[in-house]
Amino acid sequence: MHGLIHVIFKSFIVTDFGQEIWDQVLAKCGLEDDSPIMKMQQYPDDLTLAAVGAACAVLNVDVDTALGLFGRFFVRYLAANGWTRMLLSLGSTLEDLLVNLNGLHSNLERDFRTAIFPQFQVTHLDDGGLELHYTSARCFPALVEGVLLQLSKMVFQCKVELRETERKKNSVKWFVKDLGAMDQDDIEEAVTEEKVIEAHPWTFSFQLFHAAMSSAFTCQCDTDKLAKGEMDFGSIKEAAVQPADASANKIRTRSQSPAPDGLSICMSLAKKLDKEYSFLAGPRAALDRLTNEQRLDLARQIFRGITADQVATTWPEVDNFTVESKAFWDANQRLFEYFDWSQCRYTSDGVVARKAPLRFASHSWSVPERWAELMGDSCNYADVKATELCIIAKDLALDFFGDHEQWQKVEFWIDKCCIGQESPELVELSVLLIEEFLQLSDGLVVLLNWTYLTRLWCVYEWACFLAYHDPSDIIVCAEPFYRKATEPLFLDAVRNFRVANCQCFDPRDRSVLIGKVAEYYRSTKDFEEFLQFTVIACMSRCLTGWASRSPTAIEAWARLAEELEFEDLAAELWMVDPSVWRNEIIEHMGDEGANASFDMHGAMLEQRDEWFNARIAPMVRLKRDTSMFSNVRHGLNVRKTTVGLGDSSLSEC
């Protein structure tokens, strides 16, 4: 488990029982001091649980009692370190928080692929109470009880009745009822409990918390030994001094390739087209004289990609991400050097230079409105995007290489580093060839937050991509932004989408989108309905992981499809039940620990894609065909077949 778990556990013992008790725990573990087990790194799981067992022995309490107390303390610790607002961002009531925890755990499973995080199912009862059904491969009900009781007290300031009604091997059910607000004395007591905990001396970041919680639920040790008091304390000292995983601190190397000069490319093009033609009229005038095949061939010459390891990272490694890479995701940071990070996708002969998938990354650089209010102060927008791209890179690597550990080789097109900012001519040329870049990309990755559909260029990229590519080639990543509080914003963004409402930095850019809509689609209304239809379809695919834990996750999108009169799509969304897939996969995995290396997330992706490709993608294709001009669809299909062929007329530019 992660060292942060040890830090919190020590704080629990020292705060509630005293330093002397902690010293006795260390002595029982064979340690003279705790420094070897307090580093921010991963430790063997047996070490952590052995330390818990030692504490139980010293305190003379059973494991359930200890875990219940630790669960309560854990919430107090989060509050003392400034995490109350983050917890509140998961829901304004205990019920909302429990529903959102399913989404959080679903997202964690995407990153920690062999982990099975707890599942919470909330059912309303006739008497006004709730039935909370907790399921976990590593079932710690006492810990959950402690957390829930303290959350109610410290975060939501309400009294709660929590009564266990059923217990099985890997699941527990409780009756939960909100008994109303606490009185002033109880509130003051909760505040006092928070103050007696010493805040951590360094920044208690979201990514560190993420890594610690993830390590807890990927635990591969024998928890039965802990319950029976059979842990091997003698092995702790040896395990504590083992070095951390070297991969967590690896030095990133940045490969560089010569950056083409934008003016020289443009001048070479001008000479090939007409010896007497001057490029001083600008790239737009030159491109207007090209055939579609010539535009595509020109795009190959300046189409670039950046490897995932330079702009993406796993959650445990966020703190080890280079300063340059962290700054890259800052919306206001624009450096010429970023262009050197990327590499040409094609050789001078028009052949793909590297055998790796390349996806066009579509996203909004600006932090979404109300971010801190809805996501919490400790949740950093740049970190979320960098880690989300890493998860997607793992999925693509598994599909392409058969090994998600090769995710660093996956490439993305990102404007900041794939368009040469130092050359005005190259910037203009690249912007004019965005449609060709989308055509050359293997797929589209959309980091979709609740403001994405208000950004003109984001909508343009979506519209152009689906004109050339199959809907199965678009990956919508909304999970890290999707919570109970943000769900209405997502739904309203789709419900109220209008081309006229799209925002852009330069008002002149609006004509680009309007012109493309007029060129491809039968009417603006047809385009707007097509976009609404495709977003609902792709969001349903995106949210299947969450829906596997909470069946109601897709229901809101089924209702929106009905509201917008997409009856066939709505019918499919009402019928799908990803929880069936999840239960079948877990059953296949067998008993706890028997398939520790089984890729839970990969298996869910297979089920999701099989359903989407068979049931949803055909509807998207049909909607596209009826929304676009028939002659345009035919022309685009012809152009699509030329992507892998090229045109030799410009090969020397």
C-alpha positions as CSV (number, residue, x, y, z in Angstrom):
1,M,0.0,0.0,0.0
2,H,1.0,3.6,-0.3
3,G,3.0,5.3,2.4
4,L,0.3,7.9,2.9
5,I,-1.9,5.2,4.5
6,H,0.9,4.7,7.0
7,V,1.1,8.5,7.7
8,I,-2.7,8.6,8.4
9,F,-2.6,5.4,10.5
10,K,0.2,6.9,12.6
11,S,-1.7,10.1,13.1
12,F,-4.7,8.0,14.2
13,I,-2.8,6.1,16.8
14,V,-0.8,9.2,18.1
15,T,-3.9,11.5,18.2
16,D,-6.4,9.1,19.8
17,F,-4.1,6.9,21.9
18,G,-0.8,8.7,22.4
19,Q,2.8,8.6,21.2
20,E,3.7,5.8,23.7
21,I,1.2,3.4,22.1
22,W,2.7,4.2,18.6
23,D,6.2,3.4,20.0
24,Q,4.9,0.1,21.3
25,V,3.4,-0.7,17.8
26,L,6.8,0.1,16.2
27,A,8.6,-2.1,18.8
28,K,6.2,-5.0,18.0
29,C,7.0,-4.6,14.3
30,G,10.7,-4.7,15.0
31,L,11.3,-1.0,14.1
32,E,13.3,1.5,16.1
33,D,11.7,4.5,14.3
34,D,9.0,4.9,11.7
35,S,11.0,6.8,9.0
36,P,11.4,3.7,6.8
37,I,7.7,3.3,6.4
38,M,6.7,6.9,6.0
39,K,8.0,7.6,2.5
40,M,5.5,8.6,-0.2
41,Q,6.0,5.3,-2.1
42,Q,4.4,1.9,-2.5
43,Y,5.0,-0.7,0.2
44,P,4.2,-4.4,0.3
45,D,0.5,-5.0,1.4
46,D,1.5,-7.4,4.1
47,L,3.6,-4.8,5.8
48,T,0.6,-2.4,6.2
49,L,-1.8,-5.0,7.5
50,A,0.8,-6.4,9.8
51,A,1.2,-2.9,11.3
52,V,-2.6,-2.8,11.8
53,G,-2.4,-6.2,13.4
54,A,0.4,-5.0,15.7
55,A,-1.8,-2.0,16.8
56,C,-4.7,-4.3,17.6
57,A,-2.5,-6.5,19.7
58,V,-1.0,-3.5,21.6
59,L,-4.5,-1.9,22.2
60,N,-6.1,-5.3,22.9
61,V,-9.0,-4.7,20.5
62,D,-10.4,-6.8,17.7
63,V,-9.9,-5.8,14.1
64,D,-13.5,-4.6,13.5
65,T,-13.3,-2.2,16.4
66,A,-9.9,-0.9,15.2
67,L,-11.1,-0.4,11.6
68,G,-14.3,1.3,12.8
69,L,-12.3,3.8,14.8
70,F,-9.8,4.3,11.9
71,G,-12.7,4.9,9.5
72,R,-14.0,7.7,11.8
73,F,-10.5,9.2,12.1
74,F,-9.9,9.0,8.4
75,V,-12.7,11.5,7.8
76,R,-11.4,13.7,10.6
77,Y,-8.0,13.6,9.0
78,L,-9.4,14.7,5.6
79,A,-11.2,17.6,7.1
80,A,-8.2,18.7,9.1
81,N,-6.2,18.8,5.8
82,G,-8.7,20.9,3.9
83,W,-10.7,18.3,2.1
84,T,-14.2,19.1,3.4
85,R,-15.0,21.1,0.3
86,M,-13.9,18.2,-1.9
87,L,-16.1,15.8,0.0
88,L,-19.0,18.3,-0.3
89,S,-18.4,18.5,-4.1
90,L,-19.3,14.8,-4.2
91,G,-22.8,15.7,-3.0
92,S,-24.7,18.0,-0.7
93,T,-26.2,15.1,1.1
94,L,-24.9,11.7,2.3
95,E,-27.1,10.0,-0.3
96,D,-25.6,12.1,-3.2
97,L,-22.1,11.4,-1.9
98,L,-22.7,7.6,-1.9
99,V,-24.0,7.8,-5.5
100,N,-21.0,9.8,-6.6
101,L,-18.6,7.4,-4.9
102,N,-19.6,4.8,-7.5
103,G,-18.5,7.2,-10.2
104,L,-15.2,8.0,-8.4
105,H,-14.5,4.3,-7.9
106,S,-15.4,3.5,-11.5
107,N,-12.9,6.0,-12.7
108,L,-10.2,4.6,-10.4
109,E,-10.7,1.2,-11.8
110,R,-9.9,2.6,-15.3
111,D,-6.4,3.6,-14.0
112,F,-5.8,0.6,-11.7
113,R,-6.9,-2.2,-14.0
114,T,-6.6,-5.2,-11.7
115,A,-8.4,-3.4,-8.8
116,I,-12.0,-4.0,-7.9
117,F,-13.2,-1.0,-5.9
118,P,-16.2,-1.1,-3.6
119,Q,-19.7,-0.7,-5.0
120,F,-22.5,1.2,-3.3
121,Q,-26.1,0.7,-4.2
122,V,-28.7,3.0,-2.7
123,T,-32.4,2.1,-2.6
124,H,-35.2,4.4,-1.2
125,L,-37.5,2.7,1.3
126,D,-41.1,3.5,2.0
127,D,-40.4,4.7,5.6
128,G,-38.1,7.5,4.3
129,G,-34.9,5.6,5.0
130,L,-32.4,4.1,2.6
131,E,-31.0,0.7,2.0
132,L,-27.3,0.9,1.5
133,H,-25.8,-2.2,-0.2
134,Y,-22.0,-2.4,0.0
135,T,-20.1,-4.9,-2.1
136,S,-16.4,-5.4,-2.2
137,A,-13.9,-8.1,-3.1
138,R,-12.1,-7.0,0.1
139,C,-14.9,-6.4,2.5
140,F,-14.2,-4.1,5.4
141,P,-17.7,-3.2,6.7
142,A,-16.5,-1.8,10.0
143,L,-14.3,0.6,8.2
144,V,-17.2,1.7,6.0
145,E,-19.4,2.2,9.1
146,G,-16.8,4.4,10.7
147,V,-16.4,6.5,7.6
148,L,-20.2,6.9,7.1
149,L,-20.9,7.9,10.7
150,Q,-18.2,10.5,10.8
151,L,-19.1,11.9,7.3
152,S,-22.6,12.4,8.6
153,K,-21.4,14.1,11.7
154,M,-18.5,16.2,10.4
155,V,-19.3,17.0,6.8
156,F,-23.1,17.0,6.6
157,Q,-23.8,17.8,10.3
158,C,-26.7,15.4,10.6
159,K,-27.6,12.5,12.9
160,V,-27.8,9.1,11.1
161,E,-29.3,5.8,12.1
162,L,-27.0,3.1,10.6
163,R,-28.2,-0.5,11.3
164,E,-26.7,-3.6,9.6
165,T,-29.5,-5.8,8.1
166,E,-27.6,-8.4,6.2
167,R,-24.0,-9.7,5.9
168,K,-22.6,-12.1,3.4
169,K,-19.0,-13.0,2.4
170,N,-18.4,-10.0,0.2
171,S,-21.4,-7.7,0.9
172,V,-23.2,-5.9,3.7
173,K,-26.6,-4.2,3.8
174,W,-27.5,-1.4,6.1
175,F,-30.6,0.6,6.9
176,V,-29.7,4.3,6.8
177,K,-31.9,7.1,7.9
178,D,-31.2,10.8,8.3
179,L,-32.5,11.8,11.8
180,G,-32.1,15.5,11.2
181,A,-29.6,18.2,11.9
182,M,-27.2,17.9,14.9
183,D,-27.7,20.3,17.8
184,Q,-25.1,23.1,18.4
185,D,-23.2,21.1,21.0
186,D,-22.6,18.2,18.6
187,I,-21.5,20.6,15.9
188,E,-19.0,22.2,18.2
189,E,-17.7,18.8,19.2
190,A,-17.2,17.9,15.5
191,V,-15.2,21.1,15.0
192,T,-13.1,20.4,18.1
193,E,-12.3,16.9,16.8
194,E,-11.1,18.3,13.6
195,K,-8.8,20.9,15.3
196,V,-7.0,18.3,17.5
197,I,-5.6,16.7,14.4
198,E,-2.3,18.1,13.2
199,A,-2.5,19.0,9.5
200,H,0.1,17.4,7.3
201,P,3.2,19.6,6.9
202,W,3.2,19.3,3.1
203,T,0.5,19.7,0.5
204,F,-2.1,16.9,0.8
205,S,-2.8,16.7,-2.9
206,F,-5.6,15.0,-4.8
207,Q,-3.2,12.8,-6.7
208,L,-1.5,11.6,-3.6
209,F,-4.8,10.8,-2.0
210,H,-5.8,9.0,-5.3
211,A,-2.7,6.9,-5.2
212,A,-3.2,5.9,-1.5
213,M,-6.8,4.9,-1.9
214,S,-6.0,3.0,-5.1
215,S,-3.2,1.0,-3.4
216,A,-5.7,0.1,-0.5
217,F,-8.1,-1.5,-3.0
218,T,-5.5,-3.3,-5.0
219,C,-4.3,-5.0,-1.8
220,Q,-3.2,-8.6,-2.5
221,C,-2.6,-9.9,1.0
222,D,-4.5,-12.4,3.2
223,T,-7.0,-10.3,5.2
224,D,-8.2,-13.4,7.0
225,K,-4.8,-13.6,8.8
226,L,-5.3,-10.1,10.0
227,A,-8.7,-10.9,11.5
228,K,-7.3,-14.0,13.2
229,G,-4.2,-12.1,14.5
230,E,-1.8,-14.3,12.6
231,M,0.2,-11.5,10.8
232,D,4.0,-12.0,10.6
233,F,5.4,-9.0,12.4
234,G,9.0,-10.1,12.0
235,S,8.9,-9.5,8.2
236,I,8.0,-5.8,8.5
237,K,11.5,-4.5,9.1
238,E,12.8,-6.3,6.1
239,A,10.0,-5.2,3.9
240,A,10.1,-1.6,5.1
241,V,13.6,-1.1,3.7
242,Q,12.9,-2.4,0.2
243,P,13.4,0.2,-2.5
244,A,10.4,1.8,-4.1
245,D,9.3,0.9,-7.6
246,A,12.0,2.4,-9.8
247,S,9.5,3.2,-12.5
248,A,7.8,5.7,-10.3
249,N,10.9,7.9,-10.3
250,K,12.1,7.3,-13.9
251,I,13.7,10.2,-15.7
252,R,11.7,11.1,-18.8
253,T,13.7,11.6,-22.0
254,R,12.3,13.9,-24.7
255,S,13.0,12.9,-28.3
256,Q,13.4,15.8,-30.7
257,S,13.0,15.9,-34.4
258,P,13.9,18.8,-36.7
259,A,10.9,21.2,-36.9
260,P,10.0,22.1,-40.5
261,D,10.1,25.8,-41.3
262,G,6.6,27.0,-42.1
263,L,7.7,29.7,-44.7
264,S,9.9,27.3,-46.6
265,I,7.1,24.7,-46.8
266,C,4.7,27.4,-48.1
267,M,7.3,28.7,-50.6
268,S,8.0,25.2,-51.9
269,L,4.3,24.6,-52.4
270,A,4.0,27.9,-54.2
271,K,6.8,27.1,-56.6
272,K,5.2,23.7,-57.4
273,L,1.8,25.1,-58.1
274,D,2.9,28.1,-60.2
275,K,6.4,29.5,-60.6
276,E,5.0,33.0,-61.0
277,Y,2.7,32.7,-58.0
278,S,3.8,34.7,-54.9
279,F,2.9,33.2,-51.5
280,L,2.7,36.7,-50.0
281,A,-1.1,36.4,-50.6
282,G,-1.1,34.0,-47.7
283,P,-1.7,30.2,-47.1
284,R,-5.4,30.5,-47.5
285,A,-5.1,31.7,-51.1
286,A,-2.7,29.0,-51.9
287,L,-4.8,26.2,-50.3
288,D,-7.8,27.4,-52.3
289,R,-6.0,26.4,-55.5
290,L,-5.3,22.8,-54.3
291,T,-7.3,19.7,-55.0
292,N,-8.6,17.7,-52.0
293,E,-5.8,15.1,-52.6
294,Q,-3.1,17.8,-52.7
295,R,-4.4,19.3,-49.5
296,L,-4.2,15.9,-47.8
297,D,-0.7,15.3,-49.1
298,L,0.4,18.7,-47.8
299,A,-1.2,17.9,-44.4
300,R,0.9,14.7,-44.2
301,Q,4.1,16.8,-44.5
302,I,3.3,18.9,-41.4
303,F,1.1,16.4,-39.4
304,R,2.8,15.6,-36.1
305,G,2.3,13.6,-32.9
306,I,3.6,13.7,-29.4
307,T,4.1,10.5,-27.4
308,A,1.9,10.0,-24.3
309,D,4.7,9.9,-21.8
310,Q,5.5,13.6,-22.5
311,V,2.1,15.0,-21.8
312,A,0.3,12.3,-19.7
313,T,1.1,10.5,-16.5
314,T,-0.4,8.1,-14.0
315,W,-2.0,9.4,-10.8
316,P,0.8,8.1,-8.5
317,E,3.4,9.8,-10.7
318,V,1.8,13.2,-11.0
319,D,4.1,14.6,-8.4
320,N,7.1,13.2,-10.4
321,F,5.8,14.8,-13.6
322,T,8.4,17.2,-15.0
323,V,8.0,20.9,-14.4
324,E,7.8,21.5,-18.2
325,S,5.1,18.8,-18.6
326,K,3.0,20.3,-15.8
327,A,3.3,23.8,-17.3
328,F,2.2,22.4,-20.7
329,W,-1.4,22.0,-19.6
330,D,-1.6,25.6,-18.3
331,A,-3.9,27.4,-20.7
332,N,-1.7,30.5,-20.6
333,Q,1.6,28.8,-21.2
334,R,2.7,29.0,-24.8
335,L,6.3,28.2,-25.6
336,F,8.0,27.7,-28.9
337,E,9.9,24.8,-27.4
338,Y,6.8,22.7,-27.2
339,F,6.9,22.1,-30.9
340,D,10.2,20.3,-30.5
341,W,8.5,17.7,-28.3
342,S,6.5,16.4,-31.2
343,Q,7.6,14.4,-34.2
344,C,6.5,14.2,-37.8
345,R,3.9,11.4,-38.3
346,Y,4.9,10.7,-41.9
347,T,8.2,10.2,-43.6
348,S,9.1,12.2,-46.7
349,D,7.8,9.2,-48.7
350,G,4.4,9.6,-47.1
351,V,4.7,6.5,-45.0
352,V,3.7,6.4,-41.3
353,A,7.0,6.8,-39.4
354,R,6.1,4.9,-36.2
355,K,3.9,1.9,-35.6
356,A,1.7,3.3,-32.9
357,P,-1.8,4.7,-32.7
358,L,-2.3,8.5,-33.0
359,R,-5.4,10.2,-31.7
360,F,-6.5,13.8,-32.2
361,A,-7.1,15.2,-28.7
362,S,-10.0,17.6,-28.6
363,H,-10.5,19.6,-25.4
364,S,-10.9,23.0,-23.9
365,W,-7.8,24.7,-22.5
366,S,-9.7,27.0,-20.2
367,V,-10.7,25.8,-16.8
368,P,-14.5,25.2,-16.8
369,E,-16.7,27.6,-15.0
370,R,-17.5,26.8,-11.4
371,W,-14.7,24.3,-11.3
372,A,-13.7,24.8,-7.7
373,E,-17.3,24.9,-6.6
374,L,-18.2,21.6,-8.3
375,M,-15.0,19.6,-8.2
376,G,-13.2,21.0,-5.1
377,D,-10.3,23.2,-4.5
378,S,-7.8,20.4,-4.4
379,C,-8.9,18.9,-7.8
380,N,-6.5,20.4,-10.5
381,Y,-7.9,20.6,-14.0
382,A,-4.5,20.2,-15.6
383,D,-3.7,17.1,-13.5
384,V,-7.1,15.6,-14.5
385,K,-6.4,16.0,-18.2
386,A,-2.9,14.6,-18.0
387,T,-4.0,11.5,-16.1
388,E,-7.1,11.0,-18.2
389,L,-4.9,10.9,-21.4
390,C,-2.7,8.3,-19.7
391,I,-5.7,6.1,-19.0
392,I,-6.8,6.4,-22.7
393,A,-3.3,5.7,-23.8
394,K,-3.3,2.5,-21.8
395,D,-6.6,1.4,-23.5
396,L,-5.2,2.1,-26.9
397,A,-1.9,0.3,-26.1
398,L,-3.8,-2.7,-25.0
399,D,-5.8,-2.7,-28.2
400,F,-2.8,-2.0,-30.5
401,F,0.2,-3.7,-28.8
402,G,-1.7,-6.2,-26.7
403,D,0.0,-4.6,-23.6
404,H,-1.3,-1.6,-21.7
405,E,2.1,-1.1,-20.2
406,Q,3.3,0.2,-23.5
407,W,1.1,3.3,-23.2
408,Q,4.0,5.7,-23.4
409,K,4.3,4.9,-27.2
410,V,0.8,6.0,-28.0
411,E,0.7,9.4,-29.7
412,F,-1.7,12.4,-29.7
413,W,-2.1,15.4,-31.8
414,I,-2.4,18.4,-29.5
415,D,-2.3,21.9,-31.0
416,K,0.1,23.5,-28.5
417,C,2.9,21.2,-29.5
418,C,2.0,20.0,-32.9
419,I,1.6,23.4,-34.5
420,G,4.8,25.5,-34.8
421,Q,3.9,28.6,-32.7
422,E,7.1,30.4,-33.9
423,S,6.1,30.6,-37.5
424,P,2.9,32.7,-38.3
425,E,2.7,31.0,-41.7
426,L,2.8,27.5,-40.3
427,V,0.2,28.4,-37.6
428,E,-2.2,29.7,-40.3
429,L,-1.5,26.8,-42.6
430,S,-2.0,24.2,-39.8
431,V,-5.2,25.8,-38.6
432,L,-6.5,25.7,-42.2
433,L,-5.6,22.0,-42.4
434,I,-7.3,20.9,-39.1
435,E,-9.9,19.0,-41.1
436,E,-7.2,17.1,-42.9
437,F,-5.4,16.4,-39.6
438,L,-8.6,14.9,-38.3
439,Q,-8.9,12.8,-41.4
440,L,-5.4,11.5,-41.0
441,S,-5.9,10.7,-37.3
442,D,-6.7,7.1,-36.2
443,G,-9.4,8.5,-33.9
444,L,-10.6,11.3,-31.8
445,V,-10.2,11.6,-28.0
446,V,-12.6,14.1,-26.4
447,L,-12.0,15.4,-22.9
448,L,-15.6,16.4,-22.5
449,N,-16.5,18.6,-19.5
450,W,-19.7,20.6,-19.1
451,T,-18.5,23.6,-21.1
452,Y,-17.0,21.6,-24.1
453,L,-20.1,22.1,-26.4
454,T,-19.9,25.9,-25.9
455,R,-16.4,26.1,-27.6
456,L,-16.6,26.7,-31.3
457,W,-13.4,24.9,-32.2
458,C,-14.3,21.9,-30.1
459,V,-17.7,21.6,-32.0
460,Y,-15.9,22.0,-35.3
461,E,-13.5,19.2,-34.5
462,W,-16.4,16.9,-33.5
463,A,-18.4,17.7,-36.6
464,C,-15.5,17.2,-39.0
465,F,-14.2,14.0,-37.4
466,L,-17.6,12.2,-37.6
467,A,-17.9,13.3,-41.3
468,Y,-14.9,11.0,-42.1
469,H,-14.7,8.5,-39.3
470,D,-16.9,5.8,-37.8
471,P,-18.5,6.6,-34.5
472,S,-16.6,3.7,-32.9
473,D,-13.4,5.8,-33.5
474,I,-14.4,8.5,-31.1
475,I,-13.6,8.1,-27.4
476,V,-15.4,10.5,-25.0
477,C,-13.8,10.9,-21.7
478,A,-16.2,12.5,-19.3
479,E,-15.8,10.3,-16.2
480,P,-13.5,12.5,-14.2
481,F,-15.8,15.5,-14.7
482,Y,-19.1,13.7,-14.2
483,R,-20.7,13.9,-10.8
484,K,-24.2,14.3,-9.4
485,A,-23.7,18.0,-9.2
486,T,-22.4,18.3,-12.8
487,E,-24.8,15.9,-14.5
488,P,-27.5,18.6,-15.0
489,L,-24.9,20.9,-16.6
490,F,-23.9,18.1,-19.0
491,L,-27.5,17.4,-19.9
492,D,-28.3,21.1,-20.4
493,A,-25.3,21.6,-22.6
494,V,-26.7,19.0,-25.0
495,R,-30.3,20.0,-24.6
496,N,-29.6,23.7,-25.3
497,F,-26.9,23.3,-28.0
498,R,-27.1,25.8,-30.8
499,V,-24.4,26.8,-33.3
500,A,-25.2,30.4,-32.6
501,N,-24.2,30.0,-28.9
502,C,-20.7,28.7,-29.6
503,Q,-18.0,30.9,-28.2
504,C,-14.6,31.7,-29.8
505,F,-11.7,33.9,-29.0
506,D,-11.7,35.5,-32.5
507,P,-15.2,36.3,-33.8
508,R,-14.0,35.7,-37.3
509,D,-13.6,32.0,-36.6
510,R,-17.4,31.7,-36.3
511,S,-17.6,31.8,-40.1
512,V,-15.4,28.7,-40.3
513,L,-17.9,26.5,-38.4
514,I,-20.9,28.1,-40.1
515,G,-19.4,27.5,-43.5
516,K,-18.6,23.9,-42.7
517,V,-22.1,23.3,-41.5
518,A,-23.6,24.9,-44.7
519,E,-21.2,22.8,-46.8
520,Y,-21.9,19.4,-45.3
521,Y,-25.3,19.4,-43.7
522,R,-28.8,19.9,-45.1
523,S,-29.5,22.6,-42.5
524,T,-28.2,24.1,-39.3
525,K,-31.0,22.3,-37.5
526,D,-30.0,19.0,-39.0
527,F,-26.4,19.5,-37.8
528,E,-27.5,20.5,-34.3
529,E,-29.7,17.4,-34.0
530,F,-26.9,15.2,-35.3
531,L,-24.5,16.6,-32.7
532,Q,-27.0,16.1,-29.9
533,F,-27.7,12.6,-31.1
534,T,-24.0,11.7,-31.3
535,V,-23.1,13.2,-27.9
536,I,-25.9,11.2,-26.2
537,A,-24.8,8.1,-28.0
538,C,-21.1,8.5,-27.1
539,M,-21.8,9.6,-23.5
540,S,-23.8,6.4,-23.0
541,R,-20.7,4.4,-24.1
542,C,-18.5,6.5,-21.8
543,L,-20.7,6.0,-18.7
544,T,-21.1,2.2,-18.9
545,G,-18.4,1.8,-16.2
546,W,-20.4,4.0,-13.8
547,A,-23.7,2.4,-14.9
548,S,-22.2,-1.1,-14.0
549,R,-22.3,0.1,-10.4
550,S,-25.3,2.4,-10.6
551,P,-27.9,1.4,-13.2
552,T,-29.5,4.9,-13.0
553,A,-26.3,6.5,-14.5
554,I,-27.5,6.2,-18.1
555,E,-31.2,6.8,-17.3
556,A,-30.8,10.6,-17.5
557,W,-29.4,10.2,-21.0
558,A,-32.2,7.9,-22.0
559,R,-34.8,10.5,-20.8
560,L,-32.9,13.2,-22.7
561,A,-33.0,11.1,-25.9
562,E,-36.8,10.8,-25.4
563,E,-37.2,14.5,-24.8
564,L,-35.3,15.3,-28.1
565,E,-37.4,12.6,-29.9
566,F,-34.6,10.2,-30.6
567,E,-37.0,7.3,-29.8
568,D,-34.8,4.4,-31.1
569,L,-31.7,5.6,-29.2
570,A,-33.7,6.1,-26.0
571,A,-35.1,2.5,-26.3
572,E,-31.6,1.0,-26.5
573,L,-30.4,3.1,-23.5
574,W,-33.3,2.0,-21.4
575,M,-32.6,-1.7,-22.2
576,V,-28.8,-1.8,-21.6
577,D,-27.7,-3.0,-18.1
578,P,-23.8,-2.9,-17.7
579,S,-24.1,-4.2,-14.1
580,V,-24.8,-7.6,-15.7
581,W,-21.5,-7.4,-17.5
582,R,-19.7,-6.5,-14.4
583,N,-21.2,-9.3,-12.3
584,E,-20.3,-11.8,-15.0
585,I,-16.7,-10.6,-15.2
586,I,-16.3,-10.7,-11.4
587,E,-17.7,-14.2,-11.3
588,H,-15.3,-15.2,-14.0
589,M,-12.4,-13.8,-12.0
590,G,-13.2,-16.3,-9.2
591,D,-12.3,-16.1,-5.6
592,E,-10.4,-13.1,-4.2
593,G,-6.8,-13.2,-5.2
594,A,-7.2,-16.1,-7.6
595,N,-6.8,-13.8,-10.6
596,A,-4.8,-10.9,-9.2
597,S,-3.4,-10.0,-12.7
598,F,-6.8,-10.2,-14.5
599,D,-7.5,-7.0,-16.4
600,M,-11.0,-6.1,-15.0
601,H,-11.1,-2.8,-17.0
602,G,-10.1,-4.4,-20.2
603,A,-12.8,-7.0,-19.9
604,M,-15.4,-4.3,-19.3
605,L,-14.2,-2.4,-22.4
606,E,-14.7,-5.5,-24.6
607,Q,-18.3,-5.8,-23.3
608,R,-18.9,-2.1,-23.8
609,D,-17.6,-2.0,-27.4
610,E,-19.4,-5.1,-28.4
611,W,-22.7,-3.5,-27.3
612,F,-21.9,-0.1,-28.8
613,N,-20.8,-1.4,-32.2
614,A,-23.8,-3.7,-32.5
615,R,-26.6,-1.5,-31.1
616,I,-25.6,2.2,-31.1
617,A,-23.1,2.8,-33.9
618,P,-25.5,1.8,-36.7
619,M,-27.9,4.4,-35.4
620,V,-25.2,7.1,-35.5
621,R,-24.3,6.2,-39.1
622,L,-27.9,6.4,-40.2
623,K,-28.4,9.7,-38.4
624,R,-25.3,11.0,-40.2
625,D,-26.5,9.9,-43.6
626,T,-29.8,11.6,-43.2
627,S,-28.3,14.8,-41.8
628,M,-25.7,15.4,-44.5
629,F,-26.1,16.0,-48.2
630,S,-25.9,12.7,-50.1
631,N,-23.4,14.0,-52.6
632,V,-21.2,15.3,-49.8
633,R,-21.3,11.9,-48.1
634,H,-20.2,10.3,-51.3
635,G,-17.4,12.7,-51.8
636,L,-16.2,12.3,-48.3
637,N,-16.2,8.5,-48.7
638,V,-14.1,8.9,-51.8
639,R,-11.7,11.2,-50.0
640,K,-11.4,8.8,-47.1
641,T,-10.1,6.1,-49.4
642,T,-7.2,8.3,-50.3
643,V,-5.9,8.7,-46.8
644,G,-3.5,5.8,-47.1
645,L,-2.6,6.4,-50.8
646,G,-1.5,10.1,-51.1
647,D,-0.7,12.1,-54.2
648,S,2.9,12.3,-55.5
649,S,2.4,15.7,-57.0
650,L,3.6,17.4,-53.8
651,S,5.9,14.8,-52.4
652,E,9.0,17.0,-52.6
653,C,7.5,20.0,-50.7
